Amino acid sequence: MPIYEYRCEACGEREEKLEGLAAPEQHACPTCGASEGMRRQVSLASFALSGGGWYAQGYGAGSSPTAKPEAKAEPAPAKPAGGCCGGCACH
């Protein structure tokens, strides 16, 4: 069930209610008593994908320019054997 935000047009009182999708868009203000003074406000949704799973692992990487698979690290070059550590012209 969504949380709806309401604001009274008469006194400015604000409230949030956890209601079903079929809830009325306006109702009486509990502070000033204005009949149908509380009107539903348009607000931002609070939704975020976090953690692992299909989203973090590049699901649909071919269809979205922002979703890219992680690049694999190149192995470090091998050091030459011997006592000079490759710092001389002999290697």
ROPA-85964 format. One line per field, with one value per atom (N, C-alpha, C): atom name; x, y, z; chain; residue in three letters; residue number from 1. Coordinates in nm, 3 decimals. Layout:
N
site CA	...;
px X	...;
py Y	...;
pz Z	...;
unit A	...;
code ALA	...;
pos NUM	...;
END
This chain:
91
site N	CA	C	N	CA	C	N	CA	C	N	CA	C	N	CA	C	N	CA	C	N	CA	C	N	CA	C	N	CA	C	N	CA	C	N	CA	C	N	CA	C	N	CA	C	N	CA	C	N	CA	C	N	CA	C	N	CA	C	N	CA	C	N	CA	C	N	CA	C	N	CA	C	N	CA	C	N	CA	C	N	CA	C	N	CA	C	N	CA	C	N	CA	C	N	CA	C	N	CA	C	N	CA	C	N	CA	C	N	CA	C	N	CA	C	N	CA	C	N	CA	C	N	CA	C	N	CA	C	N	CA	C	N	CA	C	N	CA	C	N	CA	C	N	CA	C	N	CA	C	N	CA	C	N	CA	C	N	CA	C	N	CA	C	N	CA	C	N	CA	C	N	CA	C	N	CA	C	N	CA	C	N	CA	C	N	CA	C	N	CA	C	N	CA	C	N	CA	C	N	CA	C	N	CA	C	N	CA	C	N	CA	C	N	CA	C	N	CA	C	N	CA	C	N	CA	C	N	CA	C	N	CA	C	N	CA	C	N	CA	C	N	CA	C	N	CA	C	N	CA	C	N	CA	C	N	CA	C	N	CA	C	N	CA	C	N	CA	C	N	CA	C	N	CA	C	N	CA	C	N	CA	C	N	CA	C	N	CA	C	N	CA	C	N	CA	C	N	CA	C	N	CA	C	N	CA	C	N	CA	C	N	CA	C	N	CA	C;
px 0.084	0.000	0.089	0.052	0.133	0.106	0.202	0.186	0.153	0.037	-0.007	0.017	0.053	0.070	-0.051	-0.104	-0.218	-0.183	-0.245	-0.227	-0.362	-0.394	-0.520	-0.509	-0.603	-0.603	-0.648	-0.716	-0.764	-0.659	-0.596	-0.503	-0.357	-0.331	-0.194	-0.143	-0.226	-0.187	-0.146	-0.042	0.007	-0.001	-0.026	-0.027	0.007	0.051	0.078	-0.010	-0.063	-0.149	-0.111	-0.110	-0.089	-0.226	-0.256	-0.390	-0.380	-0.489	-0.497	-0.502	-0.490	-0.490	-0.624	-0.732	-0.865	-0.903	-0.808	-0.837	-0.883	-0.975	-1.021	-0.908	-0.915	-0.810	-0.825	-0.937	-0.955	-1.042	-1.023	-1.103	-1.101	-1.177	-1.188	-1.057	-1.024	-0.902	-0.922	-0.832	-0.846	-0.814	-0.743	-0.704	-0.811	-0.849	-0.945	-1.087	-1.104	-1.237	-1.294	-1.214	-1.262	-1.306	-1.431	-1.486	-1.410	-1.351	-1.271	-1.160	-1.103	-0.993	-0.860	-0.843	-0.718	-0.717	-0.624	-0.612	-0.480	-0.484	-0.364	-0.262	-0.137	-0.028	0.049	0.109	0.197	0.335	0.393	0.524	0.614	0.741	0.839	0.829	0.853	0.857	0.995	1.000	1.129	1.160	1.228	1.260	1.405	1.481	1.622	1.662	1.736	1.792	1.929	1.954	2.084	2.125	2.251	2.302	2.336	2.348	2.383	2.260	2.273	2.160	2.167	2.059	2.058	2.087	2.044	2.066	2.214	2.281	2.421	2.513	2.467	2.552	2.537	2.476	2.469	2.359	2.245	2.133	2.090	2.078	2.037	2.145	2.272	2.381	2.382	2.334	2.332	2.225	2.122	2.012	2.019	2.105	2.112	2.253	2.266	2.400	2.467	2.392	2.452	2.492	2.436	2.468	2.579	2.699	2.814	2.871	2.912	2.975	3.111	3.152	3.280	3.395	3.501	3.619	3.707	3.769	3.857	3.996	4.061	4.196	4.298	4.396	4.505	4.606	4.661	4.763	4.891	4.965	5.091	5.195	5.284	5.387	5.482	5.526	5.616	5.753	5.814	5.950	6.051	6.159	6.260	6.332	6.376	6.450	6.594	6.653	6.792	6.808	6.931	6.960	6.951	6.945	6.949	6.810	6.704	6.564	6.524	6.596	6.557	6.592	6.673	6.706	6.827	6.891	7.010	6.983	7.079	7.063	7.071	7.098	7.112	6.979	6.871	6.740	6.665;
py -0.118	0.000	0.124	0.223	0.345	0.441	0.527	0.636	0.761	0.820	0.942	1.063	1.175	1.302	1.390	1.454	1.543	1.679	1.786	1.923	1.991	2.060	2.132	2.265	2.292	2.418	2.535	2.508	2.615	2.659	2.563	2.600	2.560	2.482	2.444	2.321	2.257	2.136	2.027	1.951	1.841	1.710	1.601	1.469	1.362	1.248	1.132	1.018	0.942	0.829	0.708	0.592	0.466	0.415	0.424	0.390	0.305	0.241	0.160	0.247	0.184	0.257	0.324	0.274	0.329	0.439	0.489	0.592	0.721	0.796	0.922	1.025	1.116	1.216	1.334	1.344	1.452	1.404	1.466	1.433	1.553	1.545	1.655	1.674	1.799	1.832	1.802	1.725	1.696	1.816	1.918	2.035	2.143	2.190	2.301	2.254	2.128	2.074	2.109	2.170	2.206	2.080	2.083	1.969	1.951	1.835	1.802	1.903	1.956	2.052	1.985	1.862	1.790	1.729	1.774	1.724	1.652	1.543	1.463	1.544	1.536	1.607	1.511	1.565	1.486	1.492	1.376	1.372	1.273	1.277	1.187	1.048	0.952	0.814	0.787	0.711	0.677	0.531	0.511	0.377	0.376	0.282	0.272	0.127	0.094	-0.040	-0.038	-0.131	-0.136	-0.280	-0.298	-0.432	-0.505	-0.635	-0.717	-0.757	-0.860	-0.909	-0.870	-0.892	-0.872	-0.729	-0.629	-0.489	-0.453	-0.491	-0.458	-0.537	-0.650	-0.735	-0.706	-0.597	-0.555	-0.619	-0.650	-0.707	-0.611	-0.658	-0.573	-0.477	-0.511	-0.420	-0.379	-0.464	-0.431	-0.330	-0.313	-0.224	-0.089	-0.075	0.051	0.109	0.239	0.298	0.315	0.315	0.334	0.205	0.092	-0.035	-0.103	-0.105	-0.165	-0.276	-0.387	-0.492	-0.445	-0.498	-0.459	-0.511	-0.430	-0.470	-0.558	-0.659	-0.747	-0.687	-0.702	-0.646	-0.729	-0.660	-0.726	-0.778	-0.898	-0.947	-0.866	-0.851	-0.777	-0.855	-0.786	-0.857	-0.930	-1.046	-1.127	-1.062	-1.068	-1.015	-1.118	-1.070	-1.164	-1.232	-1.354	-1.428	-1.379	-1.387	-1.347	-1.245	-1.208	-1.118	-0.971	-0.935	-0.793	-0.730	-0.809	-0.762	-0.689	-0.710	-0.653	-0.508	-0.450	-0.310	-0.283	-0.385	-0.364	-0.397	-0.384	-0.408	-0.556	-0.643	-0.786	-0.855	-0.794	-0.858	-0.801;
pz 0.000	0.000	0.000	-0.080	-0.086	0.029	0.053	0.151	0.072	0.100	0.032	0.121	0.058	0.129	0.099	0.203	0.190	0.249	0.194	0.244	0.245	0.356	0.368	0.295	0.207	0.133	0.220	0.332	0.420	0.521	0.591	0.698	0.672	0.566	0.534	0.607	0.688	0.761	0.662	0.699	0.615	0.692	0.618	0.680	0.576	0.626	0.542	0.590	0.495	0.530	0.446	0.510	0.443	0.403	0.272	0.223	0.097	0.064	-0.057	-0.181	-0.297	-0.424	-0.453	-0.397	-0.423	-0.322	-0.244	-0.143	-0.211	-0.148	-0.208	-0.212	-0.311	-0.327	-0.231	-0.162	-0.064	0.051	0.169	0.287	0.382	0.490	0.586	0.662	0.691	0.765	0.914	0.977	1.119	1.209	1.156	1.236	1.234	1.116	1.107	1.076	1.035	1.008	0.873	0.784	0.651	0.576	0.528	0.456	0.325	0.306	0.189	0.164	0.271	0.259	0.233	0.281	0.261	0.121	0.038	-0.098	-0.115	-0.191	-0.215	-0.295	-0.255	-0.321	-0.410	-0.515	-0.600	-0.536	-0.511	-0.447	-0.518	-0.485	-0.545	-0.486	-0.567	-0.518	-0.459	-0.354	-0.295	-0.326	-0.436	-0.483	-0.528	-0.480	-0.520	-0.527	-0.631	-0.642	-0.577	-0.489	-0.423	-0.402	-0.370	-0.345	-0.473	-0.464	-0.580	-0.658	-0.734	-0.811	-0.956	-1.027	-1.172	-1.212	-1.135	-1.173	-1.165	-1.057	-1.036	-1.130	-1.180	-1.264	-1.412	-1.449	-1.588	-1.668	-1.607	-1.680	-1.790	-1.908	-2.019	-2.063	-2.044	-2.075	-2.222	-2.310	-2.452	-2.488	-2.405	-2.439	-2.371	-2.272	-2.198	-2.206	-2.239	-2.248	-2.113	-2.004	-1.872	-1.805	-1.846	-1.784	-1.863	-1.808	-1.875	-1.789	-1.850	-1.772	-1.722	-1.609	-1.550	-1.636	-1.652	-1.726	-1.638	-1.700	-1.625	-1.619	-1.505	-1.486	-1.563	-1.624	-1.694	-1.591	-1.611	-1.518	-1.531	-1.423	-1.423	-1.502	-1.575	-1.651	-1.556	-1.602	-1.520	-1.511	-1.393	-1.373	-1.423	-1.482	-1.529	-1.413	-1.437	-1.334	-1.329	-1.216	-1.202	-1.094	-1.067	-0.957	-0.992	-1.120	-1.154	-1.158	-1.148	-1.148	-1.275	-1.383	-1.512	-1.530	-1.443	-1.453	-1.539	-1.592	-1.672	-1.818	-1.902	-2.046	-2.082	-1.986	-2.017	-2.041	-2.017	-2.036	-2.150;
unit A	A	A	A	A	A	A	A	A	A	A	A	A	A	A	A	A	A	A	A	A	A	A	A	A	A	A	A	A	A	A	A	A	A	A	A	A	A	A	A	A	A	A	A	A	A	A	A	A	A	A	A	A	A	A	A	A	A	A	A	A	A	A	A	A	A	A	A	A	A	A	A	A	A	A	A	A	A	A	A	A	A	A	A	A	A	A	A	A	A	A	A	A	A	A	A	A	A	A	A	A	A	A	A	A	A	A	A	A	A	A	A	A	A	A	A	A	A	A	A	A	A	A	A	A	A	A	A	A	A	A	A	A	A	A	A	A	A	A	A	A	A	A	A	A	A	A	A	A	A	A	A	A	A	A	A	A	A	A	A	A	A	A	A	A	A	A	A	A	A	A	A	A	A	A	A	A	A	A	A	A	A	A	A	A	A	A	A	A	A	A	A	A	A	A	A	A	A	A	A	A	A	A	A	A	A	A	A	A	A	A	A	A	A	A	A	A	A	A	A	A	A	A	A	A	A	A	A	A	A	A	A	A	A	A	A	A	A	A	A	A	A	A	A	A	A	A	A	A	A	A	A	A	A	A	A	A	A	A	A	A	A	A	A	A	A	A	A	A	A	A	A	A;
code MET	MET	MET	PRO	PRO	PRO	ILE	ILE	ILE	TYR	TYR	TYR	GLU	GLU	GLU	TYR	TYR	TYR	ARG	ARG	ARG	CYS	CYS	CYS	GLU	GLU	GLU	ALA	ALA	ALA	CYS	CYS	CYS	GLY	GLY	GLY	GLU	GLU	GLU	ARG	ARG	ARG	GLU	GLU	GLU	GLU	GLU	GLU	LYS	LYS	LYS	LEU	LEU	LEU	GLU	GLU	GLU	GLY	GLY	GLY	LEU	LEU	LEU	ALA	ALA	ALA	ALA	ALA	ALA	PRO	PRO	PRO	GLU	GLU	GLU	GLN	GLN	GLN	HIS	HIS	HIS	ALA	ALA	ALA	CYS	CYS	CYS	PRO	PRO	PRO	THR	THR	THR	CYS	CYS	CYS	GLY	GLY	GLY	ALA	ALA	ALA	SER	SER	SER	GLU	GLU	GLU	GLY	GLY	GLY	MET	MET	MET	ARG	ARG	ARG	ARG	ARG	ARG	GLN	GLN	GLN	VAL	VAL	VAL	SER	SER	SER	LEU	LEU	LEU	ALA	ALA	ALA	SER	SER	SER	PHE	PHE	PHE	ALA	ALA	ALA	LEU	LEU	LEU	SER	SER	SER	GLY	GLY	GLY	GLY	GLY	GLY	GLY	GLY	GLY	TRP	TRP	TRP	TYR	TYR	TYR	ALA	ALA	ALA	GLN	GLN	GLN	GLY	GLY	GLY	TYR	TYR	TYR	GLY	GLY	GLY	ALA	ALA	ALA	GLY	GLY	GLY	SER	SER	SER	SER	SER	SER	PRO	PRO	PRO	THR	THR	THR	ALA	ALA	ALA	LYS	LYS	LYS	PRO	PRO	PRO	GLU	GLU	GLU	ALA	ALA	ALA	LYS	LYS	LYS	ALA	ALA	ALA	GLU	GLU	GLU	PRO	PRO	PRO	ALA	ALA	ALA	PRO	PRO	PRO	ALA	ALA	ALA	LYS	LYS	LYS	PRO	PRO	PRO	ALA	ALA	ALA	GLY	GLY	GLY	GLY	GLY	GLY	CYS	CYS	CYS	CYS	CYS	CYS	GLY	GLY	GLY	GLY	GLY	GLY	CYS	CYS	CYS	ALA	ALA	ALA	CYS	CYS	CYS	HIS	HIS	HIS;
pos 1	1	1	2	2	2	3	3	3	4	4	4	5	5	5	6	6	6	7	7	7	8	8	8	9	9	9	10	10	10	11	11	11	12	12	12	13	13	13	14	14	14	15	15	15	16	16	16	17	17	17	18	18	18	19	19	19	20	20	20	21	21	21	22	22	22	23	23	23	24	24	24	25	25	25	26	26	26	27	27	27	28	28	28	29	29	29	30	30	30	31	31	31	32	32	32	33	33	33	34	34	34	35	35	35	36	36	36	37	37	37	38	38	38	39	39	39	40	40	40	41	41	41	42	42	42	43	43	43	44	44	44	45	45	45	46	46	46	47	47	47	48	48	48	49	49	49	50	50	50	51	51	51	52	52	52	53	53	53	54	54	54	55	55	55	56	56	56	57	57	57	58	58	58	59	59	59	60	60	60	61	61	61	62	62	62	63	63	63	64	64	64	65	65	65	66	66	66	67	67	67	68	68	68	69	69	69	70	70	70	71	71	71	72	72	72	73	73	73	74	74	74	75	75	75	76	76	76	77	77	77	78	78	78	79	79	79	80	80	80	81	81	81	82	82	82	83	83	83	84	84	84	85	85	85	86	86	86	87	87	87	88	88	88	89	89	89	90	90	90	91	91	91;
END
